[in-house]
Amino acid sequence: MATATTYTLRRLAQRIQALTTEARELEQQITAVLDAHAPQLLQRHGIGPDSAAALLISAGDNPDRMNSEPSFAALCGVSPIEASSGKTRRRRLNRGGDRRANAALYRIALTRSRCDQRTRDYLDRRTAQGLTRREAIRCVKRYIAREIYHLIQQLDLVTQPPATA
C-alpha cells in the first residue's frame, strides 16, 4: 500500500513539474508575441501578458464592436447600467460582455489598487463619496478600459497596411 501511494505521489509531482514548465514556456511565447505586436500594453502598470492577451483577443474577436470607447467598455462588461429605483440613484455592474476581458480588467484593477498610488487615492476618494469598494473597483475598471481602448486604437493604426491611392 505504501509503495502504491509513494508511486502515485511521485507521478503527481512529476506531472505538476511538467505542467509548470509548459505553462512557463507558453507564457514566454505569449510575452514574445505581445512584445512584437503590442509592447505598449505590457509597459502599462498592472497589465501582464495574460491580461493583455485576453483583452486583445476580445477586441480582435469583435472588431465590429470597437466603434468607440463606450462600445469597447460594453464589450468588456464594464459599462455602467442604470439601476435606480425611486429616490435611490445608482449604477450597477454590466453582466454582459466578454467575461474574460472583464476578468482581465479586474486583475489589472486589483494590481493597481495595491501598487499604484493614484489608483489607491481614487479608490479612497470614491469610497469617501459613499460608494462601496465593489462599486469603486467598477469605476476603476471603466477607466482602465478607456486607457486600453486608446492603446488598441493606436495598434490598429500601426498594424494596418497603408491605404493605396
NUTIVO-569944 format. One line per field, with one value per residue (C-alpha): residue in three letters; x negated, z, y. Coordinates in Angstrom, 2 decimals, always signed. Layout:
<sezas>
base: [ALA/...] .
east: [X/...] .
up: [Z/...] .
north: [Y/...] .
</sezas>
This chain:
<sezas>
base: [MET/ALA/THR/ALA/THR/THR/TYR/THR/LEU/ARG/ARG/LEU/ALA/GLN/ARG/ILE/GLN/ALA/LEU/THR/THR/GLU/ALA/ARG/GLU/LEU/GLU/GLN/GLN/ILE/THR/ALA/VAL/LEU/ASP/ALA/HIS/ALA/PRO/GLN/LEU/LEU/GLN/ARG/HIS/GLY/ILE/GLY/PRO/ASP/SER/ALA/ALA/ALA/LEU/LEU/ILE/SER/ALA/GLY/ASP/ASN/PRO/ASP/ARG/MET/ASN/SER/GLU/PRO/SER/PHE/ALA/ALA/LEU/CYS/GLY/VAL/SER/PRO/ILE/GLU/ALA/SER/SER/GLY/LYS/THR/ARG/ARG/ARG/ARG/LEU/ASN/ARG/GLY/GLY/ASP/ARG/ARG/ALA/ASN/ALA/ALA/LEU/TYR/ARG/ILE/ALA/LEU/THR/ARG/SER/ARG/CYS/ASP/GLN/ARG/THR/ARG/ASP/TYR/LEU/ASP/ARG/ARG/THR/ALA/GLN/GLY/LEU/THR/ARG/ARG/GLU/ALA/ILE/ARG/CYS/VAL/LYS/ARG/TYR/ILE/ALA/ARG/GLU/ILE/TYR/HIS/LEU/ILE/GLN/GLN/LEU/ASP/LEU/VAL/THR/GLN/PRO/PRO/ALA/THR/ALA] .
east: [+0.00/-2.78/-4.59/-1.50/-0.96/-4.58/-4.45/-1.24/-2.59/-5.81/-3.83/-1.66/-4.74/-6.29/-3.06/-2.91/-6.51/-5.84/-2.71/-4.52/-7.31/-4.77/-2.90/-6.15/-7.01/-3.55/-3.76/-7.14/-5.63/-2.69/-5.06/-7.20/-4.16/-2.92/-6.38/-6.40/-2.87/-1.63/-4.56/-2.77/-0.20/-2.85/-4.51/-1.41/-1.34/+0.56/+1.02/-0.63/-0.84/+2.26/+4.43/+3.09/+3.71/+7.27/+8.09/+6.56/+8.39/+11.66/+11.05/+9.93/+12.89/+15.34/+13.97/+17.49/+17.98/+14.86/+16.55/+15.99/+14.61/+18.05/+18.71/+15.37/+16.37/+19.68/+17.80/+15.69/+18.74/+17.65/+20.13/+22.42/+26.09/+28.65/+30.30/+32.20/+35.44/+37.49/+35.20/+32.23/+29.95/+27.22/+25.49/+24.69/+22.26/+22.96/+23.29/+22.97/+19.84/+16.80/+16.23/+12.55/+11.92/+13.81/+11.72/+8.54/+9.66/+10.42/+6.91/+5.41/+7.59/+6.58/+2.90/+3.12/+5.06/+2.17/-0.76/+0.34/+0.78/+3.10/+5.47/+5.40/+6.17/+9.03/+10.49/+10.23/+11.92/+14.77/+15.39/+15.43/+18.16/+20.29/+19.54/+18.83/+15.43/+17.03/+18.62/+15.34/+13.50/+16.12/+15.28/+11.56/+12.20/+14.05/+11.06/+8.71/+10.95/+10.76/+6.96/+6.69/+9.13/+6.87/+3.83/+5.61/+6.70/+3.05/+2.20/+4.78/+3.26/-0.22/+0.56/+2.96/+1.34/+1.19/+4.05/+3.21/+4.28] .
up: [+0.00/+0.91/-2.33/-4.41/-2.54/-2.98/-6.68/-7.17/-5.33/-7.34/-10.62/-9.50/-8.59/-11.99/-13.73/-11.74/-12.68/-16.36/-16.41/-14.61/-17.20/-20.03/-18.51/-18.24/-21.87/-23.04/-21.04/-22.63/-26.09/-25.32/-23.98/-27.12/-29.38/-27.30/-27.30/-31.08/-31.71/-28.65/-26.46/-25.16/-23.40/-21.41/-20.49/-18.61/-14.88/-13.84/-17.31/-17.61/-20.61/-19.67/-19.24/-22.38/-24.42/-23.11/-23.96/-27.43/-28.15/-27.06/-29.26/-32.21/-32.00/-32.09/-34.48/-35.28/-31.59/-31.46/-32.86/-29.81/-26.31/-24.69/-27.04/-26.02/-22.37/-23.09/-24.89/-21.76/-19.49/-17.58/-18.88/-16.10/-16.20/-14.53/-11.63/-9.93/-8.07/-6.56/-4.88/-4.97/-7.90/-8.59/-11.32/-11.32/-12.99/-16.56/-16.57/-20.35/-22.41/-22.61/-19.16/-19.87/-20.77/-17.65/-15.53/-17.09/-16.23/-12.68/-12.30/-13.59/-11.22/-8.21/-9.12/-9.48/-6.23/-4.43/-6.22/-7.85/-5.56/-7.99/-8.03/-4.23/-3.91/-6.39/-4.53/-1.21/-2.72/-4.23/-1.03/+0.89/-1.52/-0.37/-2.96/-1.84/-2.66/-5.35/-7.00/-6.81/-8.45/-11.23/-11.81/-11.91/-14.44/-16.62/-16.58/-17.41/-20.32/-21.62/-21.42/-23.13/-25.89/-26.88/-26.85/-29.06/-31.44/-31.78/-32.56/-35.33/-36.90/-36.76/-37.84/-40.71/-44.14/-45.64/-47.92/-51.59/-53.56] .
north: [+0.00/+2.45/+1.67/+2.43/+5.69/+6.71/+5.84/+7.83/+10.86/+10.72/+10.59/+13.52/+15.56/+14.83/+15.86/+19.10/+19.89/+19.14/+21.32/+24.14/+24.03/+24.01/+26.97/+28.96/+28.21/+29.27/+32.49/+33.23/+32.67/+34.95/+37.61/+37.38/+37.84/+40.77/+42.37/+42.15/+43.41/+45.33/+46.38/+49.48/+47.30/+45.47/+48.76/+49.93/+49.35/+46.24/+44.77/+41.39/+39.10/+37.10/+40.20/+41.88/+38.74/+38.38/+42.00/+41.80/+38.55/+40.13/+43.18/+41.06/+38.71/+41.63/+44.27/+45.47/+46.37/+48.57/+51.69/+53.85/+53.81/+53.26/+50.33/+48.75/+49.22/+47.48/+44.71/+44.18/+44.35/+47.46/+49.99/+51.18/+50.25/+52.47/+50.61/+53.40/+52.96/+55.73/+58.23/+55.87/+56.64/+54.15/+52.24/+48.58/+46.24/+45.22/+41.42/+41.28/+41.44/+39.25/+37.75/+37.02/+40.65/+41.71/+39.35/+40.79/+44.33/+43.18/+41.71/+44.95/+47.00/+44.89/+45.11/+48.86/+49.19/+47.52/+49.15/+52.42/+55.42/+57.25/+54.27/+53.98/+57.69/+57.35/+54.36/+56.22/+59.26/+57.20/+55.25/+58.55/+59.67/+56.75/+54.09/+50.56/+49.10/+46.93/+49.98/+51.89/+48.97/+49.03/+52.69/+51.89/+49.12/+51.63/+54.00/+51.13/+50.10/+53.67/+53.63/+50.24/+51.21/+54.10/+51.82/+49.28/+52.03/+53.07/+49.45/+49.34/+52.44/+50.93/+47.37/+48.07/+48.19/+51.68/+52.60/+52.72/+55.74] .
</sezas>
